[in-house]
């Protein structure tokens, strides 16, 4: 642990020779090479759908691109984008924190009766998120509360308020695009992405089998959650299909069918140049260096908690087995210095660096600050949980 602490400090000091910390890993679909996996789907424009239909092919709502892989131009398919990977790291940090492995500063919104819990590691826009803006601290609107005003005082020249309460905004990036005024943009320091190499597009037919083969219809006033009147097949009455309320067969229809890939690659990066750009106001050089090293350690902790495992589940139909992985400092000239440490050692290094930075004058809190939704936000949350219509695939 002590060796890693010293190495991270050296990596971020003024005389650094390191460019960043890199992660390169190879995965294969569960079951072996050539297995089918489901990439994330994205909305398609009408023009894209019509073009696919003209060419007699099923529209594919995936992202395809060419990359240089091992020095060769290869066809690839996006398996997980940078924002999605950051969300996975945030989830892993929260699970580890909740499990007592280390402390982290959190804002926490809880609605017990509704079963809602949202924290700093859930808010989509991190410190600038609308959930924070539309919440209260001890009955005071967040932006007008003491802790809210302090958090929002962060500038490009002094990130200590974010470091203290919202270090995730510095690691994964944040920008306040909803409030009036010109607010600083904090670029992500940690990034990771995954892509499949040499894909083949799949196909499938999606349907549903009703165990009793219900037929007929429902009256036009029928609702799934309420009363509805059954209309036998052939009845001359205005109504809808049984399938509209979840009954009856649905004939198999064309649907996006995933991809077959030889392998999946992950590329990750902790930018030491990005850490170097962070300023800590009038803190000493020693304190600022220790704070940067602490952030690097926290990013490394999050990555190891998320990806330092023999397998990875991204979504339904996308379960991956790790084949190989290299974690290393990339040095001036492209030289690689492998990092061989356990997750426990990385966590210990983070805690030690955080404590040293605090002693030097740049503090990262470790407590939870409860926040409560404003009445209007609470109403919106309840409606979303109980009355909103779900999105279809």
matplotlib code that plots the C-alpha trace (Angstrom):
import matplotlib.pyplot as plt

x = [0.0, 2.8, 4.5, 1.3, 0.8, 4.3, 3.9, 0.7, 2.2, 5.1, 2.7, 1.0, 3.8, 5.3, 8.1, 5.9, 7.0, 3.7, 1.0, -1.8, -3.0, -4.2, -6.5, -6.6, -8.7, -10.1, -13.4, -15.4, -19.1, -20.0, -19.7, -16.7, -15.7, -18.5, -21.3, -24.1, -24.4, -26.8, -25.2, -27.0, -29.8, -30.2, -33.1, -33.1, -34.2, -37.0, -34.4, -32.3, -35.4, -36.5, -33.1, -32.9, -36.3, -35.4, -32.3, -34.5, -32.7, -33.9, -33.0, -30.2, -30.3, -26.7, -23.6, -21.0, -17.7, -14.2, -11.3, -7.6, -7.1, -3.6, -2.6, -5.2, -8.5, -11.3, -15.1, -16.4, -19.7, -20.1, -20.8, -20.7, -20.0, -18.0, -21.1, -22.5, -19.1, -18.9, -22.3, -21.1, -18.1, -20.4, -22.6, -19.7, -18.4, -21.8, -22.1, -18.6, -19.3, -22.6, -20.8, -18.5, -15.3, -14.5, -16.3, -17.3, -19.1, -22.7, -25.8, -28.7, -32.4, -34.7, -38.5, -39.1, -42.7, -42.0, -38.8, -36.7, -33.1, -30.9, -27.3, -24.5, -23.5, -26.9, -27.5, -27.1, -25.5, -23.7, -23.1, -25.2, -28.1, -31.8, -32.4, -30.1, -31.4, -35.0, -34.3, -33.9, -31.3, -32.9, -35.9, -33.8, -33.7, -30.5, -28.9, -29.7, -28.4, -24.9, -23.6, -25.3, -23.7, -20.3, -20.6, -21.6, -18.7, -16.4, -14.4, -11.8, -9.3, -10.4, -12.1, -11.9, -15.7, -16.2, -13.2, -14.7, -18.3, -18.5, -15.2, -17.2, -17.9, -14.2, -13.6, -16.5, -17.1, -19.9, -21.4, -24.4, -26.4, -29.8, -29.1, -28.7, -25.2, -21.9, -20.8, -17.4, -17.2, -15.3, -14.0, -13.8, -10.5, -11.5, -12.9, -13.6, -15.3, -16.0, -16.4, -16.8, -14.3, -15.3, -19.1, -21.8, -25.3, -27.9, -31.6, -34.5, -38.3, -39.8, -43.3, -45.2, -47.0, -50.2, -50.4, -54.2, -54.2, -56.8, -58.6, -61.1, -61.0, -61.9, -64.4, -63.1, -63.1, -61.0, -57.8, -55.2, -55.4, -59.2, -62.4, -62.7, -65.3, -64.4, -65.6, -65.7, -64.0, -66.4, -68.4, -69.4, -68.5, -65.9, -62.9, -59.2, -57.0, -56.4, -52.7, -53.1, -53.7, -51.2, -53.3, -53.3, -50.6, -48.3, -47.0, -43.3, -42.2, -38.8, -36.6, -33.0, -31.1, -27.8, -24.4, -21.8, -18.3, -14.9, -14.0, -14.8, -12.2, -12.1, -9.9, -9.7, -7.7, -7.0, -5.7, -2.8, -2.8, -6.5, -5.6, -2.8, -5.3, -7.2, -6.5, -6.9, -7.0, -4.4, -3.6, 0.1, 1.8, 2.1, -1.6, -2.6, -0.4, -1.8, -5.3, -4.6, -3.1, -6.2, -8.5, -6.3, -6.5, -10.3, -10.6, -8.4, -10.6, -13.7, -12.2, -11.0, -14.3, -16.1, -13.8, -11.3, -13.5, -13.4, -16.7, -18.9, -22.7, -23.6, -27.3, -29.7, -28.0, -24.5, -22.6, -18.9, -15.9, -12.5, -9.7, -6.9, -6.2, -3.3, -3.2, -0.2, 1.3, 1.9, 5.1, 6.8, 7.7, 5.0, 6.8, 4.5, 4.9, 2.4, 0.4, -0.1, -2.1, -5.3, -8.5, -8.0, -4.5, -5.9, -8.6, -6.0, -3.9, -6.9, -7.7, -4.1, -3.8, -7.1, -6.0, -2.7, -4.3, -6.7, -3.9, -2.2, -5.3, -7.4, -10.2, -12.5, -15.5, -16.8, -20.3, -23.8, -25.8, -29.6, -31.7, -35.4, -37.3, -39.3, -43.1, -43.2, -40.3, -41.8, -45.1, -43.2, -41.4, -44.6, -46.3, -43.4, -43.6, -47.3, -49.0, -46.5, -46.8, -43.7, -41.5, -41.6, -38.5]
y = [0.0, 2.4, 1.8, 2.7, 5.8, 7.1, 6.0, 8.0, 11.1, 10.9, 10.5, 13.8, 16.0, 18.9, 16.7, 13.8, 11.6, 9.7, 10.5, 8.6, 5.3, 3.0, -0.1, -2.5, -5.7, -8.4, -10.1, -12.8, -13.6, -16.2, -19.5, -18.6, -16.6, -16.2, -15.9, -13.5, -10.4, -7.4, -4.0, -0.9, 0.4, 4.0, 5.8, 5.7, 8.5, 8.0, 8.3, 5.5, 3.3, 3.9, 3.3, -0.1, -1.0, 0.0, -2.3, -5.2, -5.3, -5.0, -1.6, -2.0, 0.5, -0.1, 2.1, 0.8, 2.4, 1.7, 1.7, 1.1, -2.1, -3.4, -1.1, -2.4, -0.8, -3.0, -2.9, -2.6, -2.2, -0.1, -2.2, 0.4, 4.1, 6.4, 7.8, 4.3, 3.0, 6.0, 5.1, 1.6, 2.9, 5.2, 2.2, 0.1, 3.0, 3.3, -0.4, -0.5, 2.5, 1.1, -2.2, -0.4, -0.8, 3.0, 6.3, 8.8, 12.1, 11.8, 13.8, 11.5, 11.9, 9.3, 8.8, 5.8, 5.1, 5.2, 3.1, 5.9, 6.5, 8.7, 9.8, 11.9, 8.7, 8.5, 12.1, 12.3, 15.7, 15.2, 18.4, 20.4, 18.0, 19.1, 16.6, 18.7, 22.0, 20.9, 19.6, 21.2, 21.0, 21.4, 23.1, 25.5, 25.3, 23.6, 26.5, 28.9, 26.5, 27.0, 23.8, 24.4, 27.9, 26.5, 23.7, 26.1, 28.4, 26.0, 27.6, 26.6, 28.2, 26.5, 23.1, 22.5, 22.7, 19.9, 18.0, 18.2, 17.1, 16.0, 14.5, 12.5, 15.7, 16.1, 12.4, 11.9, 15.4, 17.9, 21.1, 23.1, 23.7, 24.4, 27.4, 30.9, 32.2, 31.0, 28.0, 26.2, 23.0, 20.2, 17.7, 14.0, 12.7, 9.1, 7.4, 3.9, 2.4, -1.1, -2.2, -5.5, -6.4, -8.0, -8.2, -10.1, -8.7, -11.1, -11.5, -12.6, -12.7, -11.4, -12.5, -13.8, -17.1, -17.0, -20.3, -20.5, -19.0, -16.4, -14.9, -12.1, -8.4, -5.9, -3.1, 0.3, 1.5, -1.4, -0.6, -3.1, -1.9, -1.6, -3.2, -4.4, -6.3, -9.4, -9.4, -12.9, -13.2, -12.1, -9.7, -6.5, -3.9, -1.2, -2.4, -3.2, -6.2, -8.4, -7.9, -4.3, -5.3, -8.2, -11.2, -13.4, -14.4, -11.9, -13.3, -13.2, -9.9, -8.8, -7.3, -6.3, -9.5, -8.5, -9.2, -12.0, -10.9, -12.5, -10.5, -7.4, -4.8, -2.3, 0.8, 3.0, 6.0, 8.2, 11.5, 12.9, 15.9, 16.4, 16.2, 18.7, 21.3, 21.2, 24.2, 24.3, 28.0, 29.1, 25.5, 24.7, 22.8, 19.8, 19.8, 20.2, 17.3, 15.1, 16.0, 15.2, 11.8, 11.2, 11.7, 9.4, 6.8, 7.2, 6.7, 3.6, 2.3, 2.7, 1.0, -2.0, -2.4, -2.4, -4.2, -6.0, -9.1, -12.3, -11.5, -8.5, -8.2, -5.1, -5.7, -8.6, -10.6, -9.1, -11.2, -11.2, -13.3, -11.5, -13.1, -10.8, -7.4, -5.0, -2.0, 0.3, 3.7, 5.0, 7.0, 9.6, 7.9, 5.3, 3.2, 0.9, 0.3, -2.4, -2.0, -5.2, -4.4, -5.8, -3.8, -3.8, -2.3, 0.4, 1.2, 1.5, 3.8, 6.1, 6.3, 7.1, 9.8, 11.4, 11.5, 13.1, 15.6, 16.6, 17.0, 19.3, 21.4, 20.1, 18.2, 15.5, 14.9, 11.4, 12.0, 11.8, 15.0, 14.2, 16.2, 16.3, 16.8, 19.9, 19.2, 19.6, 17.2, 14.7, 14.8, 14.2, 11.2, 9.7, 10.2, 8.5, 5.5, 5.0, 6.6, 7.2, 5.1, 2.9, 3.2, 0.3, -1.2]
z = [0.0, 1.0, -2.3, -4.3, -2.2, -3.0, -6.7, -7.1, -5.5, -7.9, -10.8, -10.1, -8.8, -10.8, -12.1, -13.3, -16.1, -16.3, -18.8, -17.2, -15.8, -18.6, -18.6, -21.5, -21.2, -23.5, -22.8, -24.6, -24.5, -21.8, -23.5, -25.7, -28.8, -31.3, -28.8, -29.3, -27.1, -27.0, -27.5, -26.2, -28.5, -29.7, -31.4, -35.2, -37.5, -40.0, -42.7, -41.3, -40.9, -44.5, -45.9, -44.2, -45.5, -49.0, -48.8, -47.5, -44.1, -40.5, -39.0, -36.4, -33.5, -32.6, -33.1, -35.5, -36.2, -37.6, -35.2, -35.3, -33.3, -32.9, -35.7, -38.2, -39.3, -37.9, -37.9, -34.4, -32.5, -29.4, -26.3, -23.6, -23.9, -21.6, -19.6, -19.1, -17.8, -15.4, -14.0, -13.4, -11.5, -9.4, -8.6, -7.5, -5.3, -3.6, -3.0, -1.5, 0.7, 1.8, 2.6, 5.0, 3.0, 3.1, 3.7, 1.1, 1.2, 0.1, -0.3, 0.2, -0.7, 0.9, 0.6, 2.8, 2.0, -1.7, -1.4, -3.0, -2.2, -4.4, -3.6, -5.0, -6.9, -8.6, -9.7, -13.5, -13.4, -10.2, -8.2, -10.8, -10.8, -10.6, -7.8, -5.6, -6.9, -6.1, -2.6, 0.8, 3.6, 7.0, 5.4, 3.3, -0.5, -1.5, -3.4, -0.6, 2.2, 3.6, 2.2, -1.2, -1.5, -0.6, -3.2, -5.9, -5.1, -6.8, -9.7, -12.2, -9.9, -6.7, -6.8, -3.1, -2.5, -5.0, -3.7, -0.2, -1.0, -4.6, -5.8, -8.4, -10.3, -10.8, -11.7, -14.1, -15.3, -14.6, -16.0, -14.8, -17.9, -16.2, -13.9, -15.3, -15.6, -16.8, -14.7, -15.0, -17.0, -15.3, -17.8, -16.8, -15.6, -15.7, -18.8, -20.0, -23.1, -24.5, -28.1, -29.9, -32.7, -36.0, -35.4, -37.3, -37.0, -35.6, -36.1, -33.9, -33.8, -30.6, -29.5, -26.6, -25.9, -23.8, -21.8, -22.3, -25.8, -25.0, -28.0, -28.4, -27.5, -24.8, -24.7, -25.6, -22.0, -20.7, -18.7, -17.5, -13.9, -13.8, -15.0, -18.6, -20.5, -22.5, -26.1, -27.7, -31.1, -33.8, -31.6, -33.4, -30.9, -30.5, -28.5, -28.4, -28.5, -25.5, -26.0, -25.1, -21.5, -21.5, -22.6, -25.7, -28.1, -29.8, -33.1, -33.5, -35.1, -36.4, -33.7, -33.3, -32.7, -31.1, -32.6, -32.7, -31.9, -31.7, -28.6, -26.6, -25.7, -22.9, -22.9, -19.8, -18.8, -15.8, -17.1, -15.1, -17.4, -16.4, -12.7, -13.3, -14.5, -11.2, -9.0, -5.2, -4.5, -2.0, -0.8, -0.5, -3.3, -1.0, -0.2, -3.8, -4.9, -2.2, -3.2, -6.9, -5.8, -3.7, -6.7, -8.8, -6.1, -5.9, -9.7, -9.4, -6.6, -8.7, -11.7, -9.7, -7.9, -11.2, -13.6, -11.5, -11.6, -13.7, -15.4, -16.2, -16.6, -18.7, -19.5, -20.4, -23.0, -22.5, -19.9, -20.5, -19.2, -18.8, -20.8, -20.1, -18.5, -18.1, -15.8, -16.1, -15.8, -19.3, -19.2, -21.3, -24.6, -24.3, -21.8, -19.7, -16.0, -14.9, -11.7, -9.7, -6.6, -5.1, -4.7, -0.9, -1.4, -3.7, -1.1, 1.6, -0.5, -1.2, 2.6, 3.4, 0.8, 1.7, 5.4, 4.4, 2.1, 5.0, 7.4, 4.8, 4.5, 1.6, 3.2, 1.7, 4.0, 4.8, 6.1, 4.7, 4.3, 4.2, 1.8, 1.3, -2.0, -2.4, -2.4, -6.2, -6.7, -4.3, -6.3, -9.5, -8.0, -6.7, -10.1, -11.9, -9.5, -9.5, -12.6, -15.4, -18.5, -18.9, -22.0, -24.4, -26.0]

ax = plt.figure().add_subplot(projection="3d")
ax.plot(x, y, z, "-o")
ax.set_aspect("equal")
plt.show()
